[in-house]
Amino acid sequence: MLAFGDTKSLTQEMITNVEAYVLYLNGVDRAQLGHPGLQPQLFFWLVVIVFGLVLGFFWVWKGRK
């Protein structure tokens, strides 16, 4: 492994290169990272609704026993 010099730390360019290589190994397209499939607000409300439905289902199911 290469020596890191006196600071024993990676430069920002080195970190970016490592990140790009790891994404490449995992088959991730970097262009899609900036454009997720859902808007964060929509994702939040979908999670809240699904979580509420699951809790409601277990509450009703537990009440039937």
mmJSON file of the N, C-alpha and C atoms, coordinates in Angstrom:
{"data_MODEL":{"atom_site":{
"group_PDB":["ATOM","ATOM","ATOM","ATOM","ATOM","ATOM","ATOM","ATOM","ATOM","ATOM","ATOM","ATOM","ATOM","ATOM","ATOM","ATOM","ATOM","ATOM","ATOM","ATOM","ATOM","ATOM","ATOM","ATOM","ATOM","ATOM","ATOM","ATOM","ATOM","ATOM","ATOM","ATOM","ATOM","ATOM","ATOM","ATOM","ATOM","ATOM","ATOM","ATOM","ATOM","ATOM","ATOM","ATOM","ATOM","ATOM","ATOM","ATOM","ATOM","ATOM","ATOM","ATOM","ATOM","ATOM","ATOM","ATOM","ATOM","ATOM","ATOM","ATOM","ATOM","ATOM","ATOM","ATOM","ATOM","ATOM","ATOM","ATOM","ATOM","ATOM","ATOM","ATOM","ATOM","ATOM","ATOM","ATOM","ATOM","ATOM","ATOM","ATOM","ATOM","ATOM","ATOM","ATOM","ATOM","ATOM","ATOM","ATOM","ATOM","ATOM","ATOM","ATOM","ATOM","ATOM","ATOM","ATOM","ATOM","ATOM","ATOM","ATOM","ATOM","ATOM","ATOM","ATOM","ATOM","ATOM","ATOM","ATOM","ATOM","ATOM","ATOM","ATOM","ATOM","ATOM","ATOM","ATOM","ATOM","ATOM","ATOM","ATOM","ATOM","ATOM","ATOM","ATOM","ATOM","ATOM","ATOM","ATOM","ATOM","ATOM","ATOM","ATOM","ATOM","ATOM","ATOM","ATOM","ATOM","ATOM","ATOM","ATOM","ATOM","ATOM","ATOM","ATOM","ATOM","ATOM","ATOM","ATOM","ATOM","ATOM","ATOM","ATOM","ATOM","ATOM","ATOM","ATOM","ATOM","ATOM","ATOM","ATOM","ATOM","ATOM","ATOM","ATOM","ATOM","ATOM","ATOM","ATOM","ATOM","ATOM","ATOM","ATOM","ATOM","ATOM","ATOM","ATOM","ATOM","ATOM","ATOM","ATOM","ATOM","ATOM","ATOM","ATOM","ATOM","ATOM","ATOM","ATOM","ATOM","ATOM","ATOM","ATOM","ATOM","ATOM","ATOM"],
"id":[1,2,3,4,5,6,7,8,9,10,11,12,13,14,15,16,17,18,19,20,21,22,23,24,25,26,27,28,29,30,31,32,33,34,35,36,37,38,39,40,41,42,43,44,45,46,47,48,49,50,51,52,53,54,55,56,57,58,59,60,61,62,63,64,65,66,67,68,69,70,71,72,73,74,75,76,77,78,79,80,81,82,83,84,85,86,87,88,89,90,91,92,93,94,95,96,97,98,99,100,101,102,103,104,105,106,107,108,109,110,111,112,113,114,115,116,117,118,119,120,121,122,123,124,125,126,127,128,129,130,131,132,133,134,135,136,137,138,139,140,141,142,143,144,145,146,147,148,149,150,151,152,153,154,155,156,157,158,159,160,161,162,163,164,165,166,167,168,169,170,171,172,173,174,175,176,177,178,179,180,181,182,183,184,185,186,187,188,189,190,191,192,193,194,195],
"type_symbol":["N","C","C","N","C","C","N","C","C","N","C","C","N","C","C","N","C","C","N","C","C","N","C","C","N","C","C","N","C","C","N","C","C","N","C","C","N","C","C","N","C","C","N","C","C","N","C","C","N","C","C","N","C","C","N","C","C","N","C","C","N","C","C","N","C","C","N","C","C","N","C","C","N","C","C","N","C","C","N","C","C","N","C","C","N","C","C","N","C","C","N","C","C","N","C","C","N","C","C","N","C","C","N","C","C","N","C","C","N","C","C","N","C","C","N","C","C","N","C","C","N","C","C","N","C","C","N","C","C","N","C","C","N","C","C","N","C","C","N","C","C","N","C","C","N","C","C","N","C","C","N","C","C","N","C","C","N","C","C","N","C","C","N","C","C","N","C","C","N","C","C","N","C","C","N","C","C","N","C","C","N","C","C","N","C","C","N","C","C","N","C","C","N","C","C"],
"label_atom_id":["N","CA","C","N","CA","C","N","CA","C","N","CA","C","N","CA","C","N","CA","C","N","CA","C","N","CA","C","N","CA","C","N","CA","C","N","CA","C","N","CA","C","N","CA","C","N","CA","C","N","CA","C","N","CA","C","N","CA","C","N","CA","C","N","CA","C","N","CA","C","N","CA","C","N","CA","C","N","CA","C","N","CA","C","N","CA","C","N","CA","C","N","CA","C","N","CA","C","N","CA","C","N","CA","C","N","CA","C","N","CA","C","N","CA","C","N","CA","C","N","CA","C","N","CA","C","N","CA","C","N","CA","C","N","CA","C","N","CA","C","N","CA","C","N","CA","C","N","CA","C","N","CA","C","N","CA","C","N","CA","C","N","CA","C","N","CA","C","N","CA","C","N","CA","C","N","CA","C","N","CA","C","N","CA","C","N","CA","C","N","CA","C","N","CA","C","N","CA","C","N","CA","C","N","CA","C","N","CA","C","N","CA","C","N","CA","C","N","CA","C","N","CA","C","N","CA","C"],
"label_alt_id":[null,null,null,null,null,null,null,null,null,null,null,null,null,null,null,null,null,null,null,null,null,null,null,null,null,null,null,null,null,null,null,null,null,null,null,null,null,null,null,null,null,null,null,null,null,null,null,null,null,null,null,null,null,null,null,null,null,null,null,null,null,null,null,null,null,null,null,null,null,null,null,null,null,null,null,null,null,null,null,null,null,null,null,null,null,null,null,null,null,null,null,null,null,null,null,null,null,null,null,null,null,null,null,null,null,null,null,null,null,null,null,null,null,null,null,null,null,null,null,null,null,null,null,null,null,null,null,null,null,null,null,null,null,null,null,null,null,null,null,null,null,null,null,null,null,null,null,null,null,null,null,null,null,null,null,null,null,null,null,null,null,null,null,null,null,null,null,null,null,null,null,null,null,null,null,null,null,null,null,null,null,null,null,null,null,null,null,null,null,null,null,null,null,null,null],
"label_comp_id":["MET","MET","MET","LEU","LEU","LEU","ALA","ALA","ALA","PHE","PHE","PHE","GLY","GLY","GLY","ASP","ASP","ASP","THR","THR","THR","LYS","LYS","LYS","SER","SER","SER","LEU","LEU","LEU","THR","THR","THR","GLN","GLN","GLN","GLU","GLU","GLU","MET","MET","MET","ILE","ILE","ILE","THR","THR","THR","ASN","ASN","ASN","VAL","VAL","VAL","GLU","GLU","GLU","ALA","ALA","ALA","TYR","TYR","TYR","VAL","VAL","VAL","LEU","LEU","LEU","TYR","TYR","TYR","LEU","LEU","LEU","ASN","ASN","ASN","GLY","GLY","GLY","VAL","VAL","VAL","ASP","ASP","ASP","ARG","ARG","ARG","ALA","ALA","ALA","GLN","GLN","GLN","LEU","LEU","LEU","GLY","GLY","GLY","HIS","HIS","HIS","PRO","PRO","PRO","GLY","GLY","GLY","LEU","LEU","LEU","GLN","GLN","GLN","PRO","PRO","PRO","GLN","GLN","GLN","LEU","LEU","LEU","PHE","PHE","PHE","PHE","PHE","PHE","TRP","TRP","TRP","LEU","LEU","LEU","VAL","VAL","VAL","VAL","VAL","VAL","ILE","ILE","ILE","VAL","VAL","VAL","PHE","PHE","PHE","GLY","GLY","GLY","LEU","LEU","LEU","VAL","VAL","VAL","LEU","LEU","LEU","GLY","GLY","GLY","PHE","PHE","PHE","PHE","PHE","PHE","TRP","TRP","TRP","VAL","VAL","VAL","TRP","TRP","TRP","LYS","LYS","LYS","GLY","GLY","GLY","ARG","ARG","ARG","LYS","LYS","LYS"],
"label_asym_id":["A","A","A","A","A","A","A","A","A","A","A","A","A","A","A","A","A","A","A","A","A","A","A","A","A","A","A","A","A","A","A","A","A","A","A","A","A","A","A","A","A","A","A","A","A","A","A","A","A","A","A","A","A","A","A","A","A","A","A","A","A","A","A","A","A","A","A","A","A","A","A","A","A","A","A","A","A","A","A","A","A","A","A","A","A","A","A","A","A","A","A","A","A","A","A","A","A","A","A","A","A","A","A","A","A","A","A","A","A","A","A","A","A","A","A","A","A","A","A","A","A","A","A","A","A","A","A","A","A","A","A","A","A","A","A","A","A","A","A","A","A","A","A","A","A","A","A","A","A","A","A","A","A","A","A","A","A","A","A","A","A","A","A","A","A","A","A","A","A","A","A","A","A","A","A","A","A","A","A","A","A","A","A","A","A","A","A","A","A","A","A","A","A","A","A"],
"label_entity_id":["1","1","1","1","1","1","1","1","1","1","1","1","1","1","1","1","1","1","1","1","1","1","1","1","1","1","1","1","1","1","1","1","1","1","1","1","1","1","1","1","1","1","1","1","1","1","1","1","1","1","1","1","1","1","1","1","1","1","1","1","1","1","1","1","1","1","1","1","1","1","1","1","1","1","1","1","1","1","1","1","1","1","1","1","1","1","1","1","1","1","1","1","1","1","1","1","1","1","1","1","1","1","1","1","1","1","1","1","1","1","1","1","1","1","1","1","1","1","1","1","1","1","1","1","1","1","1","1","1","1","1","1","1","1","1","1","1","1","1","1","1","1","1","1","1","1","1","1","1","1","1","1","1","1","1","1","1","1","1","1","1","1","1","1","1","1","1","1","1","1","1","1","1","1","1","1","1","1","1","1","1","1","1","1","1","1","1","1","1","1","1","1","1","1","1"],
"label_seq_id":[1,1,1,2,2,2,3,3,3,4,4,4,5,5,5,6,6,6,7,7,7,8,8,8,9,9,9,10,10,10,11,11,11,12,12,12,13,13,13,14,14,14,15,15,15,16,16,16,17,17,17,18,18,18,19,19,19,20,20,20,21,21,21,22,22,22,23,23,23,24,24,24,25,25,25,26,26,26,27,27,27,28,28,28,29,29,29,30,30,30,31,31,31,32,32,32,33,33,33,34,34,34,35,35,35,36,36,36,37,37,37,38,38,38,39,39,39,40,40,40,41,41,41,42,42,42,43,43,43,44,44,44,45,45,45,46,46,46,47,47,47,48,48,48,49,49,49,50,50,50,51,51,51,52,52,52,53,53,53,54,54,54,55,55,55,56,56,56,57,57,57,58,58,58,59,59,59,60,60,60,61,61,61,62,62,62,63,63,63,64,64,64,65,65,65],
"pdbx_PDB_ins_code":[null,null,null,null,null,null,null,null,null,null,null,null,null,null,null,null,null,null,null,null,null,null,null,null,null,null,null,null,null,null,null,null,null,null,null,null,null,null,null,null,null,null,null,null,null,null,null,null,null,null,null,null,null,null,null,null,null,null,null,null,null,null,null,null,null,null,null,null,null,null,null,null,null,null,null,null,null,null,null,null,null,null,null,null,null,null,null,null,null,null,null,null,null,null,null,null,null,null,null,null,null,null,null,null,null,null,null,null,null,null,null,null,null,null,null,null,null,null,null,null,null,null,null,null,null,null,null,null,null,null,null,null,null,null,null,null,null,null,null,null,null,null,null,null,null,null,null,null,null,null,null,null,null,null,null,null,null,null,null,null,null,null,null,null,null,null,null,null,null,null,null,null,null,null,null,null,null,null,null,null,null,null,null,null,null,null,null,null,null,null,null,null,null,null,null],
"Cartn_x":[0.847,0.0,0.891,0.439,1.202,1.233,2.318,2.414,1.536,0.949,0.053,0.74,2.044,2.746,2.696,2.922,2.982,1.625,0.584,-0.744,-1.432,-0.983,-1.579,-3.081,-3.48,-4.883,-4.998,-6.174,-6.45,-6.856,-6.506,-6.957,-8.401,-9.052,-10.428,-10.511,-9.539,-9.524,-9.406,-8.564,-8.425,-9.729,-10.386,-11.655,-12.694,-12.74,-13.681,-13.398,-12.133,-11.781,-12.182,-11.983,-12.384,-13.904,-14.619,-16.079,-16.563,-15.994,-16.393,-16.105,-14.991,-14.639,-15.595,-15.941,-16.885,-18.255,-18.706,-19.981,-19.915,-18.797,-18.615,-18.684,-18.034,-18.056,-19.46,-20.285,-21.651,-22.649,-22.186,-23.07,-24.013,-23.624,-24.467,-24.129,-25.168,-24.98,-24.972,-23.863,-23.738,-24.766,-25.236,-26.219,-27.54,-27.869,-29.132,-29.069,-27.891,-27.79,-28.409,-28.311,-28.887,-30.371,-30.923,-32.334,-32.976,-33.293,-33.917,-35.311,-35.847,-37.135,-38.291,-38.247,-39.328,-38.795,-39.647,-39.314,-39.297,-38.434,-38.353,-39.672,-40.436,-41.706,-42.696,-42.767,-43.658,-43.234,-41.934,-41.433,-41.805,-41.643,-41.982,-43.44,-44.35,-45.768,-46.161,-45.543,-45.811,-45.377,-44.23,-43.759,-44.703,-45.148,-46.072,-47.383,-47.916,-49.182,-49.028,-47.974,-47.771,-47.546,-46.744,-46.508,-47.811,-48.625,-49.918,-50.841,-50.857,-51.683,-51.216,-49.928,-49.397,-49.733,-49.545,-49.899,-51.396,-52.203,-53.65,-54.045,-53.417,-53.71,-53.391,-52.211,-51.852,-52.72,-53.157,-54.031,-55.381,-55.94,-57.221,-57.049,-55.96,-55.723,-55.549,-54.852,-54.664,-55.979,-56.836,-58.13,-59.086,-58.894,-59.768,-59.466,-58.301,-57.928,-58.544],
"Cartn_y":[-1.172,0.0,1.234,2.244,3.485,4.198,4.861,5.665,6.904,7.353,8.503,9.796,9.756,10.974,11.225,12.449,12.806,12.802,13.147,13.262,11.922,10.905,9.568,9.605,10.466,10.574,10.658,10.36,10.416,11.831,12.211,13.491,13.34,14.462,14.422,13.682,13.862,13.177,11.667,11.235,9.804,9.206,9.924,9.461,9.339,10.322,10.287,9.1,8.815,7.673,6.348,6.217,4.993,4.833,5.919,5.881,5.474,6.05,5.714,4.254,3.742,2.338,1.392,1.695,0.856,0.863,2.025,2.092,1.288,1.363,0.598,-0.903,-1.354,-2.781,-3.267,-2.391,-2.758,-2.527,-2.062,-1.855,-0.683,0.324,1.491,2.559,3.1,4.202,5.504,6.218,7.444,8.502,8.477,9.472,9.292,8.081,7.836,8.249,8.463,8.856,10.222,11.125,12.449,12.506,11.44,11.397,10.111,10.078,8.877,8.691,7.529,7.211,8.006,8.318,9.036,10.311,11.298,12.499,12.149,12.756,12.412,12.587,13.619,13.833,12.713,12.298,11.214,9.921,9.639,8.442,8.448,9.593,9.705,9.358,9.952,9.708,8.273,7.689,6.28,5.376,5.675,4.888,5.061,6.283,6.533,5.766,5.784,5.109,3.601,3.044,1.592,1.169,1.914,1.593,1.655,2.665,2.768,1.611,1.2,0.056,-1.233,-1.437,-2.638,-2.619,-1.481,-1.393,-1.606,-1.013,-1.211,-2.664,-3.344,-4.757,-5.589,-5.362,-6.14,-5.792,-4.535,-4.133,-4.836,-4.878,-5.555,-7.057,-7.62,-9.057,-9.492,-8.674,-9.005,-8.893,-7.988,-7.825,-8.966,-9.727,-10.853,-12.086,-12.15,-13.345,-13.366],
"Cartn_z":[0.0,0.0,0.0,-0.653,-0.729,0.617,0.863,2.079,1.92,3.024,2.98,3.368,3.617,3.986,5.474,5.848,7.267,7.948,7.19,7.807,7.961,7.254,7.302,7.008,6.072,5.694,4.173,3.681,2.247,1.845,0.636,0.107,-0.369,-0.625,-1.106,-2.445,-3.302,-4.595,-4.413,-3.483,-3.217,-2.688,-1.8,-1.247,-2.353,-3.24,-4.364,-5.27,-5.519,-6.359,-5.715,-4.419,-3.718,-3.77,-3.537,-3.588,-4.976,-6.011,-7.378,-7.681,-7.201,-7.454,-6.729,-5.496,-4.749,-5.426,-5.871,-6.589,-7.875,-8.579,-9.816,-9.535,-8.471,-8.121,-7.793,-7.244,-6.876,-7.999,-9.148,-10.287,-10.132,-9.374,-9.136,-10.162,-10.788,-11.723,-10.929,-10.969,-10.173,-10.56,-11.798,-12.231,-11.489,-11.077,-10.376,-8.908,-8.371,-6.969,-6.717,-7.68,-7.531,-7.815,-8.386,-8.753,-8.224,-6.931,-6.384,-6.974,-6.847,-7.431,-6.841,-5.555,-4.886,-4.25,-4.177,-3.429,-1.941,-1.147,0.281,1.034,0.707,1.401,1.089,-0.172,-0.554,0.113,0.156,0.819,2.297,2.95,4.371,4.613,3.829,4.043,3.698,2.703,2.403,3.556,4.141,5.289,6.473,6.738,7.843,7.632,6.42,6.124,6.263,5.683,5.763,7.214,7.947,9.349,10.147,9.884,10.562,10.224,8.959,8.571,9.241,9.31,9.97,11.457,12.115,13.535,13.743,12.885,12.983,12.784,11.834,11.6,12.839,13.44,14.626,15.82,15.925,17.021,16.904,15.692,15.47,15.642,15.126,15.195,16.66,17.464,18.876,19.635,19.248,19.915,19.665,18.614,18.284,19.096,19.726,20.504,21.859],
"occupancy":[1.0,1.0,1.0,1.0,1.0,1.0,1.0,1.0,1.0,1.0,1.0,1.0,1.0,1.0,1.0,1.0,1.0,1.0,1.0,1.0,1.0,1.0,1.0,1.0,1.0,1.0,1.0,1.0,1.0,1.0,1.0,1.0,1.0,1.0,1.0,1.0,1.0,1.0,1.0,1.0,1.0,1.0,1.0,1.0,1.0,1.0,1.0,1.0,1.0,1.0,1.0,1.0,1.0,1.0,1.0,1.0,1.0,1.0,1.0,1.0,1.0,1.0,1.0,1.0,1.0,1.0,1.0,1.0,1.0,1.0,1.0,1.0,1.0,1.0,1.0,1.0,1.0,1.0,1.0,1.0,1.0,1.0,1.0,1.0,1.0,1.0,1.0,1.0,1.0,1.0,1.0,1.0,1.0,1.0,1.0,1.0,1.0,1.0,1.0,1.0,1.0,1.0,1.0,1.0,1.0,1.0,1.0,1.0,1.0,1.0,1.0,1.0,1.0,1.0,1.0,1.0,1.0,1.0,1.0,1.0,1.0,1.0,1.0,1.0,1.0,1.0,1.0,1.0,1.0,1.0,1.0,1.0,1.0,1.0,1.0,1.0,1.0,1.0,1.0,1.0,1.0,1.0,1.0,1.0,1.0,1.0,1.0,1.0,1.0,1.0,1.0,1.0,1.0,1.0,1.0,1.0,1.0,1.0,1.0,1.0,1.0,1.0,1.0,1.0,1.0,1.0,1.0,1.0,1.0,1.0,1.0,1.0,1.0,1.0,1.0,1.0,1.0,1.0,1.0,1.0,1.0,1.0,1.0,1.0,1.0,1.0,1.0,1.0,1.0,1.0,1.0,1.0,1.0,1.0,1.0],
"B_iso_or_equiv":[0.0,0.0,0.0,0.0,0.0,0.0,0.0,0.0,0.0,0.0,0.0,0.0,0.0,0.0,0.0,0.0,0.0,0.0,0.0,0.0,0.0,0.0,0.0,0.0,0.0,0.0,0.0,0.0,0.0,0.0,0.0,0.0,0.0,0.0,0.0,0.0,0.0,0.0,0.0,0.0,0.0,0.0,0.0,0.0,0.0,0.0,0.0,0.0,0.0,0.0,0.0,0.0,0.0,0.0,0.0,0.0,0.0,0.0,0.0,0.0,0.0,0.0,0.0,0.0,0.0,0.0,0.0,0.0,0.0,0.0,0.0,0.0,0.0,0.0,0.0,0.0,0.0,0.0,0.0,0.0,0.0,0.0,0.0,0.0,0.0,0.0,0.0,0.0,0.0,0.0,0.0,0.0,0.0,0.0,0.0,0.0,0.0,0.0,0.0,0.0,0.0,0.0,0.0,0.0,0.0,0.0,0.0,0.0,0.0,0.0,0.0,0.0,0.0,0.0,0.0,0.0,0.0,0.0,0.0,0.0,0.0,0.0,0.0,0.0,0.0,0.0,0.0,0.0,0.0,0.0,0.0,0.0,0.0,0.0,0.0,0.0,0.0,0.0,0.0,0.0,0.0,0.0,0.0,0.0,0.0,0.0,0.0,0.0,0.0,0.0,0.0,0.0,0.0,0.0,0.0,0.0,0.0,0.0,0.0,0.0,0.0,0.0,0.0,0.0,0.0,0.0,0.0,0.0,0.0,0.0,0.0,0.0,0.0,0.0,0.0,0.0,0.0,0.0,0.0,0.0,0.0,0.0,0.0,0.0,0.0,0.0,0.0,0.0,0.0,0.0,0.0,0.0,0.0,0.0,0.0],
"pdbx_formal_charge":[null,null,null,null,null,null,null,null,null,null,null,null,null,null,null,null,null,null,null,null,null,null,null,null,null,null,null,null,null,null,null,null,null,null,null,null,null,null,null,null,null,null,null,null,null,null,null,null,null,null,null,null,null,null,null,null,null,null,null,null,null,null,null,null,null,null,null,null,null,null,null,null,null,null,null,null,null,null,null,null,null,null,null,null,null,null,null,null,null,null,null,null,null,null,null,null,null,null,null,null,null,null,null,null,null,null,null,null,null,null,null,null,null,null,null,null,null,null,null,null,null,null,null,null,null,null,null,null,null,null,null,null,null,null,null,null,null,null,null,null,null,null,null,null,null,null,null,null,null,null,null,null,null,null,null,null,null,null,null,null,null,null,null,null,null,null,null,null,null,null,null,null,null,null,null,null,null,null,null,null,null,null,null,null,null,null,null,null,null,null,null,null,null,null,null],
"auth_seq_id":[1,1,1,2,2,2,3,3,3,4,4,4,5,5,5,6,6,6,7,7,7,8,8,8,9,9,9,10,10,10,11,11,11,12,12,12,13,13,13,14,14,14,15,15,15,16,16,16,17,17,17,18,18,18,19,19,19,20,20,20,21,21,21,22,22,22,23,23,23,24,24,24,25,25,25,26,26,26,27,27,27,28,28,28,29,29,29,30,30,30,31,31,31,32,32,32,33,33,33,34,34,34,35,35,35,36,36,36,37,37,37,38,38,38,39,39,39,40,40,40,41,41,41,42,42,42,43,43,43,44,44,44,45,45,45,46,46,46,47,47,47,48,48,48,49,49,49,50,50,50,51,51,51,52,52,52,53,53,53,54,54,54,55,55,55,56,56,56,57,57,57,58,58,58,59,59,59,60,60,60,61,61,61,62,62,62,63,63,63,64,64,64,65,65,65],
"auth_comp_id":["MET","MET","MET","LEU","LEU","LEU","ALA","ALA","ALA","PHE","PHE","PHE","GLY","GLY","GLY","ASP","ASP","ASP","THR","THR","THR","LYS","LYS","LYS","SER","SER","SER","LEU","LEU","LEU","THR","THR","THR","GLN","GLN","GLN","GLU","GLU","GLU","MET","MET","MET","ILE","ILE","ILE","THR","THR","THR","ASN","ASN","ASN","VAL","VAL","VAL","GLU","GLU","GLU","ALA","ALA","ALA","TYR","TYR","TYR","VAL","VAL","VAL","LEU","LEU","LEU","TYR","TYR","TYR","LEU","LEU","LEU","ASN","ASN","ASN","GLY","GLY","GLY","VAL","VAL","VAL","ASP","ASP","ASP","ARG","ARG","ARG","ALA","ALA","ALA","GLN","GLN","GLN","LEU","LEU","LEU","GLY","GLY","GLY","HIS","HIS","HIS","PRO","PRO","PRO","GLY","GLY","GLY","LEU","LEU","LEU","GLN","GLN","GLN","PRO","PRO","PRO","GLN","GLN","GLN","LEU","LEU","LEU","PHE","PHE","PHE","PHE","PHE","PHE","TRP","TRP","TRP","LEU","LEU","LEU","VAL","VAL","VAL","VAL","VAL","VAL","ILE","ILE","ILE","VAL","VAL","VAL","PHE","PHE","PHE","GLY","GLY","GLY","LEU","LEU","LEU","VAL","VAL","VAL","LEU","LEU","LEU","GLY","GLY","GLY","PHE","PHE","PHE","PHE","PHE","PHE","TRP","TRP","TRP","VAL","VAL","VAL","TRP","TRP","TRP","LYS","LYS","LYS","GLY","GLY","GLY","ARG","ARG","ARG","LYS","LYS","LYS"],
"auth_asym_id":["A","A","A","A","A","A","A","A","A","A","A","A","A","A","A","A","A","A","A","A","A","A","A","A","A","A","A","A","A","A","A","A","A","A","A","A","A","A","A","A","A","A","A","A","A","A","A","A","A","A","A","A","A","A","A","A","A","A","A","A","A","A","A","A","A","A","A","A","A","A","A","A","A","A","A","A","A","A","A","A","A","A","A","A","A","A","A","A","A","A","A","A","A","A","A","A","A","A","A","A","A","A","A","A","A","A","A","A","A","A","A","A","A","A","A","A","A","A","A","A","A","A","A","A","A","A","A","A","A","A","A","A","A","A","A","A","A","A","A","A","A","A","A","A","A","A","A","A","A","A","A","A","A","A","A","A","A","A","A","A","A","A","A","A","A","A","A","A","A","A","A","A","A","A","A","A","A","A","A","A","A","A","A","A","A","A","A","A","A","A","A","A","A","A","A"],
"auth_atom_id":["N","CA","C","N","CA","C","N","CA","C","N","CA","C","N","CA","C","N","CA","C","N","CA","C","N","CA","C","N","CA","C","N","CA","C","N","CA","C","N","CA","C","N","CA","C","N","CA","C","N","CA","C","N","CA","C","N","CA","C","N","CA","C","N","CA","C","N","CA","C","N","CA","C","N","CA","C","N","CA","C","N","CA","C","N","CA","C","N","CA","C","N","CA","C","N","CA","C","N","CA","C","N","CA","C","N","CA","C","N","CA","C","N","CA","C","N","CA","C","N","CA","C","N","CA","C","N","CA","C","N","CA","C","N","CA","C","N","CA","C","N","CA","C","N","CA","C","N","CA","C","N","CA","C","N","CA","C","N","CA","C","N","CA","C","N","CA","C","N","CA","C","N","CA","C","N","CA","C","N","CA","C","N","CA","C","N","CA","C","N","CA","C","N","CA","C","N","CA","C","N","CA","C","N","CA","C","N","CA","C","N","CA","C","N","CA","C","N","CA","C","N","CA","C","N","CA","C"],
"pdbx_PDB_model_num":[1,1,1,1,1,1,1,1,1,1,1,1,1,1,1,1,1,1,1,1,1,1,1,1,1,1,1,1,1,1,1,1,1,1,1,1,1,1,1,1,1,1,1,1,1,1,1,1,1,1,1,1,1,1,1,1,1,1,1,1,1,1,1,1,1,1,1,1,1,1,1,1,1,1,1,1,1,1,1,1,1,1,1,1,1,1,1,1,1,1,1,1,1,1,1,1,1,1,1,1,1,1,1,1,1,1,1,1,1,1,1,1,1,1,1,1,1,1,1,1,1,1,1,1,1,1,1,1,1,1,1,1,1,1,1,1,1,1,1,1,1,1,1,1,1,1,1,1,1,1,1,1,1,1,1,1,1,1,1,1,1,1,1,1,1,1,1,1,1,1,1,1,1,1,1,1,1,1,1,1,1,1,1,1,1,1,1,1,1,1,1,1,1,1,1]
}}}
